[in-house]
Amino acid sequence: MLDIRVCVPCRNTLGEGPLWDVDQERLYWIDGLGQEIWRAAPDGSDLRTWTLPAVIGSMALRAQGGAILALETGLHLFDFETGALDLIAHPEEGLPGVRLNDGKVDCKGRFIVGSLDMEALAPAALAPPRGSLYRLDTDLSLQRLDTGICIANGPCWSPDQRTFYFTDSALDTIFAYDWDVQTGTPHHKRTFATLPPRCIPDGGTVDSQGYVWTAANGAFSGIGELRRYAPDGTLERKISLPVPKPTSLMFGGADLDILFVTTMNIEGEIPSTPQDGSLFAIHGLGISGLPERRFGG
């Protein structure tokens, strides 16, 4: 039986990027606009937070300790003990309204991260979106992989690493690419799944069976749900949530069978609820996820 419960009543402004660390058995996530990193045990205990000097789009843990952060001010290495930040690159510097957003680590330890263009969301916007998709290699060199992106979200890979999934939330669309594992480059971009208008596919993950999950953010529709798509792009199931604005999701727990869901607490067209911004945990799915990788640089 499905059990959806509040794991941490954190009231994040923009909860995002849940990341299960297999070694520590702890869940990390971020409050993007709150400029914080959060960490908790799977039952919500042992809670810790770190405050950052800028808006954060995503993070990944490093193999040698610490983390890689995608901040509004660029890509940084982060030391959890001292709070020190070390700038690697600022690819969107000089582009007002463009900042780094969602990112994940591939099977070779490279950090794949996209950006978002807030100006492209304006009703009167005429110019093409300025967001990009980047690959940060383990030698800390940065490569641009794709352009013309409005809101980058949900990067993840099929279990065999041959398909890369990527969402542009402004288009209500999840895309698929062929992924070259050796070079870390995507090819043959095509539509994988298109959600109904105003359903906003947000963060995503792939489970151990190769099914693609997306958090359908109901900031406009008022319907907050999780969607699971088969590898051929057909919708396999929907899970309704007690809050309208889920943002991302990730499997965790000792057996990788707890689905953690971040949410946001931003006022808009949809009335707020007391649980907006909480971290949720879903038990009883009978489905497990895949372990997240650490950045090799």
N, C-alpha and C positions, 0 to 999 in steps of 0.2 A: 504494500500500500504506500502510495506517495505521501511523503511528509515534508511540507514546506514550512520552514520556521525561520524566525529572525535569529541569526547567529551573533551579530554584534549590532546593537542599536546606535550606530555611530553618527547618523544624521549627516553624512558627507554631502557637501554641496554638489560635487561631481565624482562619485565613486566610479572607479575604472580599473582595468588591468589586473584582475585577480591572478595570482601567480603562486602555485603550490611548490614549495621547496621540499623535495623528497628527503634530502639529507637532514634538515632540521625538523621536518614534519610540522611546518608552519606555513600559514597562508599570508602572503604579502598582497597588498593592493594599494591604490593611490586615491587621494582626493585631489583631482586635477586642479580645480579652481581654488581649493583650500590650501594648495601648495604643501601637501603632506604625504608621507609614506606611512602606511599602517601595517601592522603584523599581529597575528593571533594564532593560537592553537586551534585545531579544528572545531572545538566546542565553544570557541569565542573567548577563552581565558588567556592569560599571559599576554595581555594586550600591550603593545608598544607603538609609539608614533615618532616620526622624525619630521621636522619642519624645514622646508626648502625656501630659497630666496626668490623663486619664480614659479609660474604655472608649469605643471608637469603633464606631459602627454602619455608617457609610458616608462617602464623600467624593465630591466632584466638583471638577474644575479650574475656575477662573474665567477669563473672557475677558480680564480686565484683570490677570491674574497671581494667583498663590496658589491657594487652594482654599476650598471651603465644606465644613465638617465637621459631621456629625451625631454629637455626643458624648453620653455619659450626662448631661452637664451642659447640654445644649442645642445649638442651632445656632450655629456660630462661623465667622467668617472666619479664615483661617490664612495666615501669611506663611512660606514655605519658607526664606527667607534668615535671618530673625530668630527664627523660632519663635513669634512673637506671635500671640495668639488674641484675637479681638474678638467678644464675645457679641452675637448678634442677638436670639434668643428662646429661652426654655426652656419649651416647651409642656407638658411632662409634669412640671413642678416640683410637688411636693406629692403625687405619686402614687407611693408606694413600690412597687418592683418593676416599674415601667414606664419604658422608655427608648427613645430613637430607634434605629432599625435601618436597613434597606436603603433606598437612595435613588438616583435617576437624574435627569438633566436632560432636559426635553422640547424640542421643536423651536423653542419660543419663548424658550429660555434660562431656564426656571423649574425649580426644584429640587423634585421630588416625593419625599417621604420618608414612611415609615411607622414605627410604633412596635411594641414587643412588650410583652406583659404576662406576666411570669414567674409571678405568682400564679395566673393562669388555668390554668397547666399542672399545678398541684397536684391530686392525685387527689381531694381533698375540696373542690375549688373549686366554689362554688355561684353566684357572681355572674357576670354576663356579662363577657366580655373587655373590658378598658379601653383597648386599643390603638386608634390612629387613623391615618388617612392625611392628610397635609398637603401644601399647595403653598406654597413660598416664592417669592414673586414677585420680579422684578428690582428693585423698589423696596424690597425687604427686608420687605414686609408678609407676614403668614402667614395662610393660610386653611385651615380643616379641611374635608376633602373627604368623609370616611367615618369611621364608628366601628364598634365591636364587633369589633375585630381582635385576634387572639391573637399571632401571630408574622408580622409584615410582611416579605415578601421578594419578590425578583424583579420589580420594576417595569420595564416595557419597552413599546415601542410597535410596531405594525405599520409597514411601510415607508411606507404612505400616511398614517400618523398618525391614522387613523380609529378604531383599536382600541387600548385600553390593557389590558395584561396585568398581573396582580398575584396574588401567591401568599400564602395563609395556610398556613404550613407545618404548623401544629397540626391543620389539617383535611385534610391531604394533597391539597389542591386548588389548582389554578390557575384564577383567575377572569378573565373578560373584561368590559370596559366599553366602551360607545361613548364616544369622546373628542371633546370640543368643543375644537378647536385654538385658537380665538380666546379663549375664556374660561378654558381650562385646567381644565375640570370633567368628571368622569366621570358617565355615566348608564347605565341599563339593565344593572345588574350581573347576570351569569349565570355558570354553571359552564362553563369551557372544557375542563378535563381533570381527572380525579380519579385519583391514583395508588393502587396497592394500599396497604392499611394498613401503617404503620410504614416506608414508603419515603421519607418526608420530602422533598418538593420544596423546594429551597432557592433559591439565587440563579438568575437567569434572564437570557436575552438573546434577541433576534430576529435571524435572519440576513437576507441580502440577498434571499432568495427568500420571505421572510415566514413562515418556519417558526420555531416557538417552542422554545427549548432550556431545559431545567431540569437542575440538578445534583441527582440523587436521592441524598440523604445516607443511607448505610446504618448510622448510629449504632445503630439497633435491629435492622435486618435483617441486617447484615453484608455487604450487596450494594451496592457503590459503582458507580454508573453514570450516564451522561448520557443524557437522553431528548430526542428531537426530535419535535415534534408539528406536523402540517400545520395550515394555517389553519382547517380545519374541526374540529380537535380530535382527529383520529385519530393514533395513535402511528405514526411513520414509521420510527424506528430507535432502537436502544439501543446504547450503547458501554460495555462493561465496563472498569473501571479496576483498576489493580493495588493500589489502596488502598480501604478501605471507606467513607471519610467525605469525599467531595467536598462543597464548600460553595457554589461559584459558578463562573461561566465567562464568558469574553469573547473575541471575535475580535480579533486584533492582528497585528503584523508589517507590513512595507511594503505588502503586498497584502491585508491584513486576512483572511488565510487560515490563520493559526495560531490554534488554539483553546487559550487559556490557562485552566487550572483550578486554583483554590485548594482547599486541604484543611485539615482540622483535626486537632489532636493532643490530644484530650481523652479521658481514660480513661472507660470506661463499660461497657456490656454486651458490647461487641465487643472482642476482643483487639487491642492496638495492633500496628502494623507499623513497621519502621524508616523508612518513607517517609511516615508520617503527618505532616501539617503542611507538606509540600513544595508548591512551585509546579510544576505539570506543563504541558507544551506538547504539543499534538497536531498533527502534520503529516500531509498527505496526504488530507485530507477531500474536497478538491475543492469546497469551499463557502467563501464569504467572508461576512464580517459587515458591519455598518454602522458608520460612524465615530460615536464618542460626542461629544456636544455639551458646550460649556462653559457654566457658570452665568453669566448676563448681569448679575448684580448686583454 
